[in-house]
Amino acid sequence: MKHAKTKPTNPITPSDWVSKQTILQTFFISDRTLQSWRSKGLLKHYKINQTILYKWSEVLEFIESNRRGG
């Protein structure tokens, strides 16, 4: 029996740019929560060619600095 070849998933590196979808799925937050953080200036974002992107290292820093109870 042949095994289906799977593509190795590349981990996100701190220098990567990520979409809101990546953030929503990684941290299990709502679109509205992410929009609120952006609107309040809590999470830095960049508009590139009409697309809002986030620098992964900045997302991780923001999440880590705002963790509850840790």
Secondary structure as GFF3:
##gff-version 3
##sequence-region A 1 70
A	DSSP	beta_strand	17	18	.	.	.	ID=ss1
A	DSSP	alpha_helix	20	27	.	.	.	ID=ss2
A	DSSP	alpha_helix	31	39	.	.	.	ID=ss3
A	DSSP	beta_strand	46	48	.	.	.	ID=ss4
A	DSSP	beta_strand	51	55	.	.	.	ID=ss5
A	DSSP	alpha_helix	56	65	.	.	.	ID=ss6
###
